[in-house]
Amino acid sequence: MSEHDTEKYDATHIETTQVPVRLDPQKCKNVRRKIDLWLMPMLWIIYLLSYVDRTNIGLARVAGMAEDLGLTDNQYFLTVALFIIAYVVAEVPSNMILARSQPSIYISILMFLWGAVAALLALVRTPAQLIGLRFLLGVFEAGFTLPARSALSDFDMVTAIPHIISAAVFSGAFGSLISAGITSGLDGCMVLPDGGGFS
């Protein structure tokens, strides 16, 4: 077979293997509307909560957490540093898991585990408990950003990613307001050992 015949064969092969895809414009518009109404707001809220969780340790310290737990400066630094270390280290295995799962299922599992750890932080009584839970929080939060971007990429919504990331800016305001509300309304309250509520 000559070089000319080879080029002709390749061109023919390419033409026959291409499958034309015709999308219904109305259906595409409906899908885009559903994404804008449901997926985008939920991802924005989750991203907002993620950044609130990352920064609330500083607000808690200002509100008196160090005195309540007997937390030294070195222990506080270790708490913050281990969160970042866990976040960085957990990103690689999290991405490997994401490649073998669906973003919607993976994000749901991460949110459940992340919420459980955040709830357990309310029961912390020692610096060791705080350090351990903040480490776990970093592990579970590390897997959220990439699945969120992957979910948007699947729907050709890459341009929407900056809008999701804008939640990080708002987290500073919302986190401070939540912290102020907790400090003013729950300062001095604690869960009773027998589970009987607040004292």
Legacy VTK file of the C-alpha trace (Angstrom):
# vtk DataFile Version 3.0
C-alpha trace
ASCII
DATASET POLYDATA
POINTS 199 float
0.000 0.000 0.000
1.428 3.355 -1.054
1.691 6.406 1.150
-1.149 8.059 -0.784
-3.387 5.022 -0.220
-2.531 5.031 3.492
-3.544 8.683 3.844
-6.773 7.995 1.930
-7.540 5.014 4.168
-6.920 7.062 7.327
-9.169 9.867 6.118
-11.928 7.404 5.233
-11.543 5.644 8.575
-11.832 8.925 10.481
-14.901 9.987 8.546
-16.696 6.703 9.131
-15.924 6.608 12.855
-17.245 10.090 13.593
-20.803 10.041 14.891
-22.693 13.327 14.504
-24.331 14.448 17.743
-27.402 16.642 17.526
-28.660 18.139 20.735
-32.115 19.537 21.217
-31.642 23.245 22.119
-34.769 23.245 24.283
-33.616 20.234 26.288
-30.190 21.813 26.752
-31.863 24.974 27.995
-33.994 22.990 30.455
-30.954 21.141 31.811
-29.048 24.406 32.205
-32.009 25.943 34.064
-32.165 22.981 36.477
-28.444 23.267 37.136
-28.779 26.996 37.828
-31.755 26.475 40.166
-30.610 23.375 42.077
-26.983 22.329 41.615
-25.310 25.748 41.696
-26.981 27.034 44.911
-26.327 23.759 46.749
-22.653 23.678 45.751
-22.335 27.340 46.722
-23.809 26.695 50.172
-21.616 23.630 50.730
-18.525 25.579 49.682
-19.554 28.370 52.062
-19.897 25.919 54.956
-16.537 24.409 54.063
-14.758 27.727 54.460
-16.700 28.580 57.606
-15.421 25.304 59.107
-11.854 26.141 58.138
-11.853 29.565 59.762
-14.041 29.003 62.828
-11.119 27.697 64.897
-9.701 31.229 65.087
-13.069 32.703 66.012
-13.539 30.039 68.685
-10.181 30.897 70.195
-11.095 34.566 70.374
-14.366 33.592 72.073
-12.500 31.782 74.870
-11.958 28.239 73.616
-8.332 28.197 74.766
-9.286 28.964 78.355
-12.152 26.441 78.379
-9.993 23.571 77.080
-6.697 24.606 78.652
-5.263 24.938 75.143
-1.687 26.208 74.954
-0.271 28.213 72.045
1.667 25.178 70.783
-1.438 22.987 70.908
-3.421 25.612 69.018
-0.714 25.795 66.359
-0.720 21.986 66.130
-4.515 22.015 65.705
-4.324 24.459 62.799
-1.268 22.812 61.197
-2.671 19.273 61.321
-5.870 20.403 59.643
-3.844 21.784 56.715
-1.593 18.714 56.592
-4.612 16.389 56.567
-6.224 18.493 53.829
-3.146 18.328 51.587
-2.359 14.646 52.180
-5.969 13.477 51.731
-6.424 15.201 48.357
-4.509 12.547 46.392
-6.377 9.444 47.675
-9.611 11.425 47.486
-9.004 12.125 43.803
-8.297 8.431 43.232
-11.605 7.515 44.857
-13.402 10.165 42.809
-12.068 8.640 39.585
-13.855 5.397 40.492
-17.123 6.887 41.746
-19.824 9.397 40.892
-19.357 12.959 42.190
-22.960 13.112 43.444
-22.549 9.999 45.614
-19.048 10.909 46.742
-20.013 14.458 47.762
-22.990 13.081 49.728
-20.774 10.667 51.674
-18.197 13.371 52.363
-20.888 15.761 53.565
-22.299 13.154 55.963
-18.873 12.368 57.457
-17.874 16.017 57.513
-21.123 16.994 59.260
-20.714 14.211 61.818
-17.210 15.387 62.719
-18.363 19.027 62.895
-21.158 17.987 65.287
-18.725 16.032 67.462
-16.601 19.168 67.858
-19.339 20.481 70.169
-18.489 17.684 72.627
-14.756 18.406 72.778
-13.406 18.657 76.339
-9.623 18.217 75.877
-6.988 19.573 73.461
-6.294 16.028 72.203
-9.926 15.586 71.175
-9.867 18.925 69.373
-6.662 18.082 67.494
-7.961 14.650 66.449
-11.326 15.902 65.222
-9.804 18.839 63.345
-7.490 16.359 61.605
-10.480 14.260 60.525
-12.276 17.405 59.400
-9.337 18.210 57.123
-9.433 14.689 55.660
-13.125 14.860 54.793
-13.109 18.459 53.540
-10.152 17.737 51.245
-12.321 15.690 48.924
-15.005 18.278 48.277
-13.476 20.868 45.932
-12.519 18.563 43.074
-15.824 16.610 42.993
-17.709 19.926 42.924
-15.668 21.142 39.966
-15.989 17.745 38.307
-19.783 17.854 38.650
-19.874 21.259 36.957
-17.447 20.130 34.248
-19.679 17.180 33.408
-22.401 19.670 32.469
-20.014 22.018 30.637
-20.357 24.572 33.424
-16.659 25.311 33.920
-17.371 29.055 33.760
-19.547 28.667 36.864
-16.617 27.550 39.051
-15.575 31.141 39.955
-19.127 31.776 41.180
-18.844 28.748 43.481
-15.458 29.894 44.773
-16.955 33.302 45.597
-18.519 31.573 48.615
-15.083 31.717 50.247
-15.364 35.510 50.308
-18.799 35.443 51.959
-17.644 32.858 54.519
-15.719 35.553 56.386
-18.883 37.543 56.991
-21.171 34.587 57.726
-18.626 32.852 59.960
-18.181 35.973 62.067
-21.946 36.484 62.408
-22.506 32.870 63.448
-19.640 33.099 65.930
-21.065 36.297 67.406
-24.496 34.696 67.767
-23.086 31.606 69.479
-20.856 33.633 71.788
-23.637 35.966 72.885
-26.374 33.330 73.184
-24.569 30.195 74.385
-21.637 31.566 76.359
-21.441 29.689 79.655
-23.736 26.864 78.554
-22.545 23.290 78.522
-23.999 19.843 77.899
-24.718 18.014 81.139
-22.828 14.700 81.589
-26.065 12.729 81.996
-27.350 14.046 78.658
-30.033 16.125 80.341
-29.576 19.192 78.179
-27.811 22.472 78.810
-26.877 24.068 82.088
LINES 1 200
199 0 1 2 3 4 5 6 7 8 9 10 11 12 13 14 15 16 17 18 19 20 21 22 23 24 25 26 27 28 29 30 31 32 33 34 35 36 37 38 39 40 41 42 43 44 45 46 47 48 49 50 51 52 53 54 55 56 57 58 59 60 61 62 63 64 65 66 67 68 69 70 71 72 73 74 75 76 77 78 79 80 81 82 83 84 85 86 87 88 89 90 91 92 93 94 95 96 97 98 99 100 101 102 103 104 105 106 107 108 109 110 111 112 113 114 115 116 117 118 119 120 121 122 123 124 125 126 127 128 129 130 131 132 133 134 135 136 137 138 139 140 141 142 143 144 145 146 147 148 149 150 151 152 153 154 155 156 157 158 159 160 161 162 163 164 165 166 167 168 169 170 171 172 173 174 175 176 177 178 179 180 181 182 183 184 185 186 187 188 189 190 191 192 193 194 195 196 197 198
